[in-house]
């Protein structure tokens, strides 16, 4: 099923290229494939089987690495599982966390059933109500460049942006599924010893 919206892979590639130093945490499924397709890198932490965990993983990383920018790239289905994460993150004072939600209005990994966002739930409005410093919804590919410029500016707190993307199956670009390898190369990127 192809719907209106932007090309998620192009949008993700543009966001990652705009800040090649950001630490990136992906949600499972399509967000991981899209980040990997943009170029595998040691700064990428791919989550496999941690549905609903990307935002909080990014939050913990942002707290542990306050001098680095952290970008979470996740999907609408995963963010719908993590409403509590929005509240927890919103009441913090992290100023280096940006959550990018790729919203196709469907559960892409389980058969393209319509998700709650496809029925009108507004994740950006929910994040704003929780207290995020900045939120927004983008519907056109041409808006991504402006978002890149906004993300380059200092933040007053956590930020969340929803990108309305096409509900379309794209070829999978699979990162390693070896969790120990992913963890250790990410730690090495941060100058930390493997454990």
C-alpha positions, 0 to 999 in steps of 0.5 A: 500500500502506498499512501501520501507522504514523503520517502522515508529513506530519503528523509532519513539519509538527509537527516543523518547527513546533516549531522554526521557526529550525532549518536543514532539509536534506531527502533526495530524494523524499518527505521533500522533498515533506513538508517543502515541504508543511509550508511552503516556507521559505528555511531549507529545503535540498532535495536533488534526486538526491543519494541517500544525501547528506542526513545528510552534508550536514546534518553539514557544515552543522552543523559550519559553523553550530554556533550553529544547529540543523540537522535532516535529514529523510530516508527509510529508503532513503536512510539505508540507502545512507549507513551510513558517514555514521552512523559519521562523524557519530557520532565527531564532537562536533556537538551541533546535528544531529538526523536524522529518518528517515521509515521506511515500510519501502519504497523509495517513489520506485522502486515501493514495493519492500520495503526492508531496514527492512521486513525488520527492519533497525533504523536507530536501533540502528545509530546507537546502536551507532555512538555517536550521543548519542541515538536512538529509534524512534517508532511513534505520532503521539502521540509526536511532541510528546514528540520535539519537546520532547526536540529542544528540549533541548541535545544531548550529540552527534548524535541520530537518530530513526526515525519509523515512517510509513505506506507510502502515496502522498501528493500530491507537493508539489514544491519548486523543482528549480533547484539554484542558486536553492535554494543561493543563497536558503539562503545568503542566509538565512544572511547569505552572498553567492550564489556 
